[in-house]
Amino acid sequence: LGRRANPIVVFTSDTGAVLQDGYQDLGMELAVEKGHDPDNGLRGGKYSLYDAGTHIPFIVYWKGHIEPVVSDSWFCQVDMYATIGKMLGYSVPEGLDSKEYVDVFLGKSLSGGRENQILEAQGRLALRSGKYVFIPAYSGPDTNETGIELGCNDHDTLWDLEEDPAQRKDLSAANPELLARMKKLFLELAA
């Protein structure tokens, strides 16, 4: 609209996709009709600790400053505070869980960013560390009223998002040492 000379535009979402959210908007029917999978084969959805609930779109546009790239860097929305603050010459107060990743934000670094992150859905927490996700045991229903898998299991689960992005192969029984390390890190970071 010409109101700002040089805006940074960020397109993102607060959760993964949801089509069955109780509204009568034909979202699911139209997606099926058009062959569209907003979760791109990932398990879960909004309200879920599985990756389709916590993996979100993040697109940054800044004319003349960012070249179009696709990055596998790990950037969390909360990191916008420290990152944009750094770009403006400020720093965030002590104790905030926001890290500065200017090169990741601007697409100059296609690797890097966060190493660990506590994930949350409906008051339940999990841990992503590198390519792994640890979801502690939670009681409760497997799905919500719209059929979305929530990530409630009767035992701690471990997932390799690189080898198994759809989270169909729980590695917890086959990798007890890694499971124990992930649980320890989770308890430290979630405290």
Secondary structure as GFF3:
##gff-version 3
##sequence-region A 1 191
A	DSSP	beta_strand	9	12	.	.	.	ID=ss1
A	DSSP	alpha_helix	27	34	.	.	.	ID=ss2
A	DSSP	alpha_helix	51	54	.	.	.	ID=ss3
A	DSSP	beta_strand	58	61	.	.	.	ID=ss4
A	DSSP	alpha_helix	79	87	.	.	.	ID=ss5
A	DSSP	alpha_helix	102	105	.	.	.	ID=ss6
A	DSSP	beta_strand	116	121	.	.	.	ID=ss7
A	DSSP	beta_strand	124	129	.	.	.	ID=ss8
A	DSSP	beta_strand	132	135	.	.	.	ID=ss9
A	DSSP	beta_strand	157	160	.	.	.	ID=ss10
A	DSSP	alpha_helix	176	190	.	.	.	ID=ss11
###
